[in-house]
Amino acid sequence: MNILLLNGSPRVKRSSTYVILLALEEGMKAANNRVESEIINLYKYDIHPCPGCYSCWTKTIGKCIYQDDMVELLLKYTEADILVFGTPLYHFTIVVR
């Protein structure tokens, strides 16, 4: 089983979100020795927001105009059996970058 854990905290490994994801990862591995997992710190990746140009639908089917790190992340995303999204809460809401 392939599990992908996504850390959305800008504090990366110094965040409570990372600590919780790490504990969850260790618990899943202890419960099932066939688990393969990876924690990805999204803050370290160069990801452009979608401009809404629809080029990926009309001109270059399935390919974004931006050649950023999202290509690598989408490959890992499609290979994962389970996705875990970890996001910090600041003042009872998530932070959108």
Biopython code that builds the backbone (N, CA, C, O; Angstrom):
import numpy as np
from Bio.PDB.StructureBuilder import StructureBuilder

atoms = [
    (1, "MET", "N", (0.837, -1.167, 0.000)),
    (1, "MET", "CA", (0.000, 0.000, 0.000)),
    (1, "MET", "C", (0.888, 1.239, 0.000)),
    (1, "MET", "O", (1.832, 1.339, 0.784)),
    (2, "ASN", "N", (0.579, 2.174, -0.881)),
    (2, "ASN", "CA", (1.366, 3.385, -1.033)),
    (2, "ASN", "C", (0.568, 4.567, -0.466)),
    (2, "ASN", "O", (-0.531, 4.863, -0.934)),
    (3, "ILE", "N", (1.131, 5.236, 0.545)),
    (3, "ILE", "CA", (0.441, 6.341, 1.208)),
    (3, "ILE", "C", (1.254, 7.619, 1.021)),
    (3, "ILE", "O", (2.462, 7.644, 1.255)),
    (4, "LEU", "N", (0.572, 8.667, 0.599)),
    (4, "LEU", "CA", (1.195, 9.965, 0.382)),
    (4, "LEU", "C", (0.627, 10.943, 1.401)),
    (4, "LEU", "O", (-0.582, 11.169, 1.447)),
    (5, "LEU", "N", (1.506, 11.523, 2.222)),
    (5, "LEU", "CA", (1.103, 12.487, 3.247)),
    (5, "LEU", "C", (1.591, 13.866, 2.818)),
    (5, "LEU", "O", (2.790, 14.065, 2.623)),
    (6, "LEU", "N", (0.677, 14.816, 2.670)),
    (6, "LEU", "CA", (1.015, 16.153, 2.199)),
    (6, "LEU", "C", (0.973, 17.144, 3.356)),
    (6, "LEU", "O", (-0.063, 17.321, 3.998)),
    (7, "ASN", "N", (2.106, 17.788, 3.616)),
    (7, "ASN", "CA", (2.216, 18.774, 4.682)),
    (7, "ASN", "C", (2.092, 20.165, 4.067)),
    (7, "ASN", "O", (2.948, 20.585, 3.288)),
    (8, "GLY", "N", (1.031, 20.872, 4.418)),
    (8, "GLY", "CA", (0.797, 22.205, 3.879)),
    (8, "GLY", "C", (1.326, 23.329, 4.743)),
    (8, "GLY", "O", (1.062, 24.496, 4.453)),
    (9, "SER", "N", (2.063, 23.018, 5.791)),
    (9, "SER", "CA", (2.558, 24.056, 6.691)),
    (9, "SER", "C", (3.800, 24.752, 6.139)),
    (9, "SER", "O", (4.708, 24.081, 5.648)),
    (10, "PRO", "N", (3.860, 26.089, 6.210)),
    (10, "PRO", "CA", (5.061, 26.799, 5.779)),
    (10, "PRO", "C", (6.226, 26.624, 6.747)),
    (10, "PRO", "O", (7.359, 26.978, 6.421)),
    (11, "ARG", "N", (5.961, 26.083, 7.929)),
    (11, "ARG", "CA", (7.025, 25.850, 8.910)),
    (11, "ARG", "C", (7.730, 24.512, 8.666)),
    (11, "ARG", "O", (8.669, 24.166, 9.382)),
    (12, "VAL", "N", (7.293, 23.783, 7.688)),
    (12, "VAL", "CA", (7.856, 22.519, 7.232)),
    (12, "VAL", "C", (8.026, 21.548, 8.402)),
    (12, "VAL", "O", (7.033, 21.144, 9.007)),
    (13, "LYS", "N", (9.260, 21.167, 8.731)),
    (13, "LYS", "CA", (9.494, 20.161, 9.775)),
    (13, "LYS", "C", (9.433, 20.726, 11.190)),
    (13, "LYS", "O", (9.490, 19.967, 12.157)),
    (14, "ARG", "N", (9.321, 22.030, 11.325)),
    (14, "ARG", "CA", (9.207, 22.639, 12.656)),
    (14, "ARG", "C", (7.746, 22.859, 13.048)),
    (14, "ARG", "O", (7.463, 23.538, 14.035)),
    (15, "SER", "N", (6.835, 22.297, 12.291)),
    (15, "SER", "CA", (5.418, 22.542, 12.531)),
    (15, "SER", "C", (4.754, 21.404, 13.292)),
    (15, "SER", "O", (5.214, 20.262, 13.265)),
    (16, "SER", "N", (3.680, 21.735, 13.961)),
    (16, "SER", "CA", (2.869, 20.706, 14.627)),
    (16, "SER", "C", (2.224, 19.797, 13.592)),
    (16, "SER", "O", (2.025, 18.608, 13.844)),
    (17, "THR", "N", (1.899, 20.344, 12.441)),
    (17, "THR", "CA", (1.298, 19.547, 11.364)),
    (17, "THR", "C", (2.243, 18.425, 10.955)),
    (17, "THR", "O", (1.811, 17.288, 10.765)),
    (18, "TYR", "N", (3.526, 18.734, 10.819)),
    (18, "TYR", "CA", (4.510, 17.714, 10.448)),
    (18, "TYR", "C", (4.627, 16.647, 11.536)),
    (18, "TYR", "O", (4.699, 15.455, 11.237)),
    (19, "VAL", "N", (4.645, 17.073, 12.786)),
    (19, "VAL", "CA", (4.758, 16.131, 13.908)),
    (19, "VAL", "C", (3.573, 15.157, 13.906)),
    (19, "VAL", "O", (3.751, 13.960, 14.130)),
    (20, "ILE", "N", (2.383, 15.668, 13.655)),
    (20, "ILE", "CA", (1.195, 14.819, 13.597)),
    (20, "ILE", "C", (1.259, 13.865, 12.410)),
    (20, "ILE", "O", (0.931, 12.687, 12.545)),
    (21, "LEU", "N", (1.679, 14.364, 11.243)),
    (21, "LEU", "CA", (1.809, 13.498, 10.061)),
    (21, "LEU", "C", (2.859, 12.416, 10.284)),
    (21, "LEU", "O", (2.675, 11.274, 9.864)),
    (22, "LEU", "N", (3.958, 12.772, 10.944)),
    (22, "LEU", "CA", (5.015, 11.813, 11.230)),
    (22, "LEU", "C", (4.507, 10.716, 12.166)),
    (22, "LEU", "O", (4.787, 9.538, 11.948)),
    (23, "ALA", "N", (3.760, 11.096, 13.207)),
    (23, "ALA", "CA", (3.194, 10.105, 14.123)),
    (23, "ALA", "C", (2.192, 9.207, 13.403)),
    (23, "ALA", "O", (2.155, 8.002, 13.650)),
    (24, "LEU", "N", (1.392, 9.772, 12.529)),
    (24, "LEU", "CA", (0.436, 8.982, 11.753)),
    (24, "LEU", "C", (1.158, 8.006, 10.838)),
    (24, "LEU", "O", (0.760, 6.847, 10.722)),
    (25, "GLU", "N", (2.207, 8.466, 10.195)),
    (25, "GLU", "CA", (2.998, 7.604, 9.314)),
    (25, "GLU", "C", (3.615, 6.437, 10.098)),
    (25, "GLU", "O", (3.562, 5.292, 9.650)),
    (26, "GLU", "N", (4.191, 6.727, 11.252)),
    (26, "GLU", "CA", (4.797, 5.677, 12.068)),
    (26, "GLU", "C", (3.751, 4.672, 12.539)),
    (26, "GLU", "O", (4.016, 3.470, 12.561)),
    (27, "GLY", "N", (2.563, 5.152, 12.917)),
    (27, "GLY", "CA", (1.489, 4.270, 13.346)),
    (27, "GLY", "C", (0.998, 3.368, 12.229)),
    (27, "GLY", "O", (0.718, 2.192, 12.459)),
    (28, "MET", "N", (0.891, 3.906, 11.020)),
    (28, "MET", "CA", (0.456, 3.090, 9.884)),
    (28, "MET", "C", (1.489, 2.022, 9.550)),
    (28, "MET", "O", (1.136, 0.893, 9.211)),
    (29, "LYS", "N", (2.764, 2.381, 9.645)),
    (29, "LYS", "CA", (3.820, 1.399, 9.369)),
    (29, "LYS", "C", (3.868, 0.325, 10.446)),
    (29, "LYS", "O", (4.161, -0.833, 10.150)),
    (30, "ALA", "N", (3.585, 0.697, 11.690)),
    (30, "ALA", "CA", (3.576, -0.284, 12.776)),
    (30, "ALA", "C", (2.396, -1.244, 12.633)),
    (30, "ALA", "O", (2.507, -2.420, 12.979)),
    (31, "ALA", "N", (1.274, -0.749, 12.126)),
    (31, "ALA", "CA", (0.085, -1.584, 11.958)),
    (31, "ALA", "C", (0.182, -2.509, 10.750)),
    (31, "ALA", "O", (-0.410, -3.588, 10.740)),
    (32, "ASN", "N", (0.924, -2.088, 9.740)),
    (32, "ASN", "CA", (1.031, -2.879, 8.511)),
    (32, "ASN", "C", (2.441, -2.710, 7.960)),
    (32, "ASN", "O", (2.823, -1.612, 7.555)),
    (33, "ASN", "N", (3.207, -3.781, 7.943)),
    (33, "ASN", "CA", (4.606, -3.681, 7.499)),
    (33, "ASN", "C", (4.751, -3.556, 5.981)),
    (33, "ASN", "O", (5.864, -3.371, 5.490)),
    (34, "ARG", "N", (3.655, -3.653, 5.230)),
    (34, "ARG", "CA", (3.720, -3.511, 3.775)),
    (34, "ARG", "C", (3.424, -2.090, 3.314)),
    (34, "ARG", "O", (3.272, -1.844, 2.117)),
    (35, "VAL", "N", (3.342, -1.162, 4.247)),
    (35, "VAL", "CA", (3.042, 0.229, 3.923)),
    (35, "VAL", "C", (4.295, 0.939, 3.432)),
    (35, "VAL", "O", (5.347, 0.892, 4.070)),
    (36, "GLU", "N", (4.162, 1.591, 2.298)),
    (36, "GLU", "CA", (5.201, 2.491, 1.796)),
    (36, "GLU", "C", (4.607, 3.890, 1.874)),
    (36, "GLU", "O", (3.507, 4.130, 1.377)),
    (37, "SER", "N", (5.331, 4.810, 2.498)),
    (37, "SER", "CA", (4.776, 6.143, 2.669)),
    (37, "SER", "C", (5.839, 7.208, 2.452)),
    (37, "SER", "O", (7.042, 6.955, 2.515)),
    (38, "GLU", "N", (5.336, 8.418, 2.193)),
    (38, "GLU", "CA", (6.231, 9.554, 2.004)),
    (38, "GLU", "C", (5.504, 10.807, 2.472)),
    (38, "GLU", "O", (4.340, 11.030, 2.141)),
    (39, "ILE", "N", (6.216, 11.621, 3.251)),
    (39, "ILE", "CA", (5.686, 12.923, 3.643)),
    (39, "ILE", "C", (6.293, 13.964, 2.713)),
    (39, "ILE", "O", (7.513, 14.065, 2.583)),
    (40, "ILE", "N", (5.426, 14.731, 2.072)),
    (40, "ILE", "CA", (5.878, 15.779, 1.159)),
    (40, "ILE", "C", (5.559, 17.128, 1.789)),
    (40, "ILE", "O", (4.413, 17.407, 2.142)),
    (41, "ASN", "N", (6.582, 17.957, 1.924)),
    (41, "ASN", "CA", (6.424, 19.311, 2.441)),
    (41, "ASN", "C", (6.186, 20.247, 1.252)),
    (41, "ASN", "O", (7.128, 20.641, 0.564)),
    (42, "LEU", "N", (4.934, 20.595, 1.022)),
    (42, "LEU", "CA", (4.551, 21.346, -0.168)),
    (42, "LEU", "C", (5.195, 22.723, -0.252)),
    (42, "LEU", "O", (5.356, 23.263, -1.347)),
    (43, "TYR", "N", (5.561, 23.293, 0.880)),
    (43, "TYR", "CA", (6.150, 24.627, 0.889)),
    (43, "TYR", "C", (7.488, 24.673, 0.134)),
    (43, "TYR", "O", (7.888, 25.730, -0.355)),
    (44, "LYS", "N", (8.167, 23.545, 0.042)),
    (44, "LYS", "CA", (9.469, 23.494, -0.625)),
    (44, "LYS", "C", (9.349, 23.346, -2.145)),
    (44, "LYS", "O", (10.352, 23.419, -2.856)),
    (45, "TYR", "N", (8.138, 23.141, -2.638)),
    (45, "TYR", "CA", (7.928, 22.938, -4.065)),
    (45, "TYR", "C", (7.502, 24.232, -4.741)),
    (45, "TYR", "O", (6.846, 25.080, -4.136)),
    (46, "ASP", "N", (7.888, 24.369, -6.006)),
    (46, "ASP", "CA", (7.493, 25.515, -6.818)),
    (46, "ASP", "C", (6.219, 25.123, -7.576)),
    (46, "ASP", "O", (6.269, 24.385, -8.560)),
    (47, "ILE", "N", (5.082, 25.630, -7.099)),
    (47, "ILE", "CA", (3.793, 25.304, -7.695)),
    (47, "ILE", "C", (3.070, 26.604, -8.039)),
    (47, "ILE", "O", (2.806, 27.427, -7.162)),
    (48, "HIS", "N", (2.757, 26.780, -9.310)),
    (48, "HIS", "CA", (2.023, 27.973, -9.738)),
    (48, "HIS", "C", (0.522, 27.737, -9.628)),
    (48, "HIS", "O", (0.052, 26.625, -9.867)),
    (49, "PRO", "N", (-0.224, 28.756, -9.272)),
    (49, "PRO", "CA", (-1.679, 28.604, -9.262)),
    (49, "PRO", "C", (-2.218, 28.548, -10.689)),
    (49, "PRO", "O", (-1.604, 29.075, -11.616)),
    (50, "CYS", "N", (-3.349, 27.918, -10.850)),
    (50, "CYS", "CA", (-3.968, 27.798, -12.170)),
    (50, "CYS", "C", (-4.444, 29.164, -12.642)),
    (50, "CYS", "O", (-5.182, 29.836, -11.921)),
    (51, "PRO", "N", (-4.033, 29.596, -13.854)),
    (51, "PRO", "CA", (-4.487, 30.894, -14.344)),
    (51, "PRO", "C", (-5.873, 30.829, -14.994)),
    (51, "PRO", "O", (-6.447, 31.862, -15.338)),
    (52, "GLY", "N", (-6.402, 29.627, -15.160)),
    (52, "GLY", "CA", (-7.726, 29.481, -15.778)),
    (52, "GLY", "C", (-7.723, 29.717, -17.271)),
    (52, "GLY", "O", (-8.727, 30.157, -17.831)),
    (53, "CYS", "N", (-6.615, 29.433, -17.921)),
    (53, "CYS", "CA", (-6.514, 29.682, -19.366)),
    (53, "CYS", "C", (-7.068, 28.530, -20.216)),
    (53, "CYS", "O", (-7.285, 28.685, -21.417)),
    (54, "TYR", "N", (-7.292, 27.387, -19.586)),
    (54, "TYR", "CA", (-7.827, 26.187, -20.244)),
    (54, "TYR", "C", (-6.938, 25.638, -21.364)),
    (54, "TYR", "O", (-7.406, 24.855, -22.190)),
    (55, "SER", "N", (-5.669, 26.036, -21.401)),
    (55, "SER", "CA", (-4.750, 25.478, -22.387)),
    (55, "SER", "C", (-4.570, 23.978, -22.188)),
    (55, "SER", "O", (-4.369, 23.234, -23.148)),
    (56, "CYS", "N", (-4.644, 23.545, -20.939)),
    (56, "CYS", "CA", (-4.485, 22.114, -20.649)),
    (56, "CYS", "C", (-5.682, 21.306, -21.169)),
    (56, "CYS", "O", (-5.605, 20.082, -21.269)),
    (57, "TRP", "N", (-6.758, 21.970, -21.490)),
    (57, "TRP", "CA", (-7.945, 21.294, -22.039)),
    (57, "TRP", "C", (-8.003, 21.397, -23.549)),
    (57, "TRP", "O", (-8.490, 20.483, -24.214)),
    (58, "THR", "N", (-7.506, 22.513, -24.108)),
    (58, "THR", "CA", (-7.719, 22.769, -25.529)),
    (58, "THR", "C", (-6.459, 22.656, -26.394)),
    (58, "THR", "O", (-6.515, 22.088, -27.485)),
    (59, "LYS", "N", (-5.343, 23.178, -25.931)),
    (59, "LYS", "CA", (-4.138, 23.216, -26.759)),
    (59, "LYS", "C", (-3.178, 22.063, -26.482)),
    (59, "LYS", "O", (-2.783, 21.343, -27.399)),
    (60, "THR", "N", (-2.810, 21.892, -25.229)),
    (60, "THR", "CA", (-1.855, 20.847, -24.836)),
    (60, "THR", "C", (-2.559, 19.902, -23.884)),
    (60, "THR", "O", (-2.327, 19.959, -22.676)),
    (61, "ILE", "N", (-3.394, 19.058, -24.388)),
    (61, "ILE", "CA", (-4.294, 18.225, -23.596)),
    (61, "ILE", "C", (-3.555, 17.541, -22.439)),
    (61, "ILE", "O", (-2.643, 16.740, -22.642)),
    (62, "GLY", "N", (-3.986, 17.890, -21.209)),
    (62, "GLY", "CA", (-3.435, 17.286, -20.008)),
    (62, "GLY", "C", (-2.125, 17.887, -19.531)),
    (62, "GLY", "O", (-1.588, 17.433, -18.520)),
    (63, "LYS", "N", (-1.591, 18.886, -20.212)),
    (63, "LYS", "CA", (-0.324, 19.495, -19.804)),
    (63, "LYS", "C", (-0.520, 20.973, -19.542)),
    (63, "LYS", "O", (-1.086, 21.701, -20.357)),
    (64, "CYS", "N", (-0.041, 21.398, -18.390)),
    (64, "CYS", "CA", (-0.157, 22.794, -17.969)),
    (64, "CYS", "C", (0.869, 23.663, -18.706)),
    (64, "CYS", "O", (1.903, 23.178, -19.166)),
    (65, "ILE", "N", (0.557, 24.950, -18.803)),
    (65, "ILE", "CA", (1.505, 25.874, -19.429)),
    (65, "ILE", "C", (2.734, 26.089, -18.556)),
    (65, "ILE", "O", (3.799, 26.457, -19.052)),
    (66, "TYR", "N", (2.583, 25.858, -17.257)),
    (66, "TYR", "CA", (3.702, 26.001, -16.330)),
    (66, "TYR", "C", (4.446, 24.679, -16.217)),
    (66, "TYR", "O", (3.834, 23.626, -16.041)),
    (67, "GLN", "N", (5.738, 24.740, -16.318)),
    (67, "GLN", "CA", (6.588, 23.566, -16.117)),
    (67, "GLN", "C", (7.197, 23.672, -14.722)),
    (67, "GLN", "O", (8.385, 23.955, -14.564)),
    (68, "ASP", "N", (6.356, 23.439, -13.715)),
    (68, "ASP", "CA", (6.805, 23.561, -12.336)),
    (68, "ASP", "C", (6.864, 22.185, -11.682)),
    (68, "ASP", "O", (6.841, 21.167, -12.374)),
    (69, "ASP", "N", (6.940, 22.151, -10.372)),
    (69, "ASP", "CA", (7.072, 20.886, -9.642)),
    (69, "ASP", "C", (5.775, 20.084, -9.577)),
    (69, "ASP", "O", (5.771, 18.957, -9.081)),
    (70, "MET", "N", (4.691, 20.645, -10.064)),
    (70, "MET", "CA", (3.413, 19.941, -10.014)),
    (70, "MET", "C", (3.441, 18.676, -10.867)),
    (70, "MET", "O", (2.715, 17.726, -10.572)),
    (71, "VAL", "N", (4.247, 18.643, -11.898)),
    (71, "VAL", "CA", (4.367, 17.450, -12.742)),
    (71, "VAL", "C", (4.829, 16.264, -11.899)),
    (71, "VAL", "O", (4.254, 15.178, -11.979)),
    (72, "GLU", "N", (5.854, 16.469, -11.101)),
    (72, "GLU", "CA", (6.377, 15.426, -10.218)),
    (72, "GLU", "C", (5.353, 15.033, -9.148)),
    (72, "GLU", "O", (5.173, 13.852, -8.852)),
    (73, "LEU", "N", (4.691, 16.036, -8.576)),
    (73, "LEU", "CA", (3.706, 15.763, -7.523)),
    (73, "LEU", "C", (2.491, 15.003, -8.056)),
    (73, "LEU", "O", (1.960, 14.132, -7.367)),
    (74, "LEU", "N", (2.048, 15.319, -9.262)),
    (74, "LEU", "CA", (0.904, 14.612, -9.845)),
    (74, "LEU", "C", (1.217, 13.145, -10.090)),
    (74, "LEU", "O", (0.337, 12.294, -9.960)),
    (75, "LEU", "N", (2.452, 12.842, -10.441)),
    (75, "LEU", "CA", (2.851, 11.442, -10.626)),
    (75, "LEU", "C", (2.752, 10.691, -9.302)),
    (75, "LEU", "O", (2.222, 9.581, -9.256)),
    (76, "LYS", "N", (3.258, 11.288, -8.229)),
    (76, "LYS", "CA", (3.159, 10.662, -6.911)),
    (76, "LYS", "C", (1.705, 10.557, -6.462)),
    (76, "LYS", "O", (1.315, 9.574, -5.832)),
    (77, "TYR", "N", (0.912, 11.565, -6.785)),
    (77, "TYR", "CA", (-0.506, 11.591, -6.436)),
    (77, "TYR", "C", (-1.259, 10.427, -7.102)),
    (77, "TYR", "O", (-2.070, 9.761, -6.458)),
    (78, "THR", "N", (-0.990, 10.194, -8.367)),
    (78, "THR", "CA", (-1.697, 9.125, -9.086)),
    (78, "THR", "C", (-1.242, 7.741, -8.650)),
    (78, "THR", "O", (-2.001, 6.781, -8.784)),
    (79, "GLU", "N", (-0.036, 7.613, -8.138)),
    (79, "GLU", "CA", (0.471, 6.315, -7.684)),
    (79, "GLU", "C", (0.030, 5.977, -6.263)),
    (79, "GLU", "O", (0.151, 4.827, -5.841)),
    (80, "ALA", "N", (-0.475, 6.950, -5.525)),
    (80, "ALA", "CA", (-0.849, 6.737, -4.115)),
    (80, "ALA", "C", (-2.180, 6.006, -4.000)),
    (80, "ALA", "O", (-3.119, 6.258, -4.754)),
    (81, "ASP", "N", (-2.233, 5.093, -3.034)),
    (81, "ASP", "CA", (-3.487, 4.415, -2.705)),
    (81, "ASP", "C", (-4.295, 5.232, -1.702)),
    (81, "ASP", "O", (-5.526, 5.238, -1.737)),
    (82, "ILE", "N", (-3.587, 5.919, -0.811)),
    (82, "ILE", "CA", (-4.226, 6.749, 0.209)),
    (82, "ILE", "C", (-3.534, 8.107, 0.244)),
    (82, "ILE", "O", (-2.307, 8.188, 0.201)),
    (83, "LEU", "N", (-4.331, 9.174, 0.323)),
    (83, "LEU", "CA", (-3.805, 10.531, 0.460)),
    (83, "LEU", "C", (-4.197, 11.079, 1.818)),
    (83, "LEU", "O", (-5.333, 10.917, 2.263)),
    (84, "VAL", "N", (-3.239, 11.734, 2.479)),
    (84, "VAL", "CA", (-3.500, 12.392, 3.757)),
    (84, "VAL", "C", (-3.089, 13.851, 3.595)),
    (84, "VAL", "O", (-1.935, 14.153, 3.290)),
    (85, "PHE", "N", (-4.048, 14.750, 3.804)),
    (85, "PHE", "CA", (-3.775, 16.171, 3.692)),
    (85, "PHE", "C", (-3.616, 16.748, 5.094)),
    (85, "PHE", "O", (-4.539, 16.683, 5.905)),
    (86, "GLY", "N", (-2.446, 17.311, 5.375)),
    (86, "GLY", "CA", (-2.194, 17.956, 6.663)),
    (86, "GLY", "C", (-2.071, 19.442, 6.456)),
    (86, "GLY", "O", (-1.219, 19.892, 5.689)),
    (87, "THR", "N", (-2.911, 20.219, 7.129)),
    (87, "THR", "CA", (-2.855, 21.665, 6.998)),
    (87, "THR", "C", (-2.913, 22.302, 8.390)),
    (87, "THR", "O", (-3.666, 21.851, 9.252)),
    (88, "PRO", "N", (-2.127, 23.335, 8.600)),
    (88, "PRO", "CA", (-2.178, 23.992, 9.909)),
    (88, "PRO", "C", (-3.436, 24.841, 10.034)),
    (88, "PRO", "O", (-4.003, 25.287, 9.037)),
    (89, "LEU", "N", (-3.855, 25.054, 11.259)),
    (89, "LEU", "CA", (-4.969, 25.949, 11.532)),
    (89, "LEU", "C", (-4.441, 27.170, 12.269)),
    (89, "LEU", "O", (-3.805, 27.054, 13.316)),
    (90, "TYR", "N", (-4.708, 28.320, 11.718)),
    (90, "TYR", "CA", (-4.348, 29.592, 12.350)),
    (90, "TYR", "C", (-5.638, 30.347, 12.589)),
    (90, "TYR", "O", (-6.329, 30.700, 11.634)),
    (91, "HIS", "N", (-5.969, 30.596, 13.808)),
    (91, "HIS", "CA", (-7.182, 31.330, 14.155)),
    (91, "HIS", "C", (-8.413, 30.667, 13.550)),
    (91, "HIS", "O", (-9.278, 31.334, 12.983)),
    (92, "PHE", "N", (-8.477, 29.343, 13.681)),
    (92, "PHE", "CA", (-9.625, 28.537, 13.287)),
    (92, "PHE", "C", (-9.927, 28.530, 11.799)),
    (92, "PHE", "O", (-11.086, 28.370, 11.416)),
    (93, "THR", "N", (-8.940, 28.696, 10.964)),
    (93, "THR", "CA", (-9.130, 28.611, 9.523)),
    (93, "THR", "C", (-7.813, 28.200, 8.875)),
    (93, "THR", "O", (-6.760, 28.301, 9.503)),
    (94, "ILE", "N", (-7.857, 27.743, 7.640)),
    (94, "ILE", "CA", (-6.624, 27.396, 6.938)),
    (94, "ILE", "C", (-6.061, 28.628, 6.255)),
    (94, "ILE", "O", (-6.781, 29.590, 5.990)),
    (95, "VAL", "N", (-4.774, 28.590, 5.974)),
    (95, "VAL", "CA", (-4.111, 29.699, 5.298)),
    (95, "VAL", "C", (-3.955, 29.352, 3.833)),
    (95, "VAL", "O", (-3.406, 28.301, 3.502)),
    (96, "VAL", "N", (-4.423, 30.205, 2.961)),
    (96, "VAL", "CA", (-4.288, 29.999, 1.528)),
    (96, "VAL", "C", (-3.179, 30.906, 1.053)),
    (96, "VAL", "O", (-3.219, 32.118, 1.266)),
    (97, "ARG", "N", (-2.199, 30.326, 0.416)),
    (97, "ARG", "CA", (-1.015, 31.053, -0.012)),
    (97, "ARG", "C", (-1.185, 31.631, -1.375)),
    (97, "ARG", "O", (-0.273, 32.279, -1.889)),
]
sb = StructureBuilder()
sb.init_structure("model")
sb.init_model(0)
sb.init_chain("A")
sb.init_seg("    ")
for serial, (resi, resn, name, xyz) in enumerate(atoms, 1):
    if name == "N":
        sb.init_residue(resn, " ", resi, " ")
    sb.init_atom(name, np.array(xyz, "f"), 0.0, 1.0, " ", f" {name:<3s}", serial, name[0])
structure = sb.get_structure()
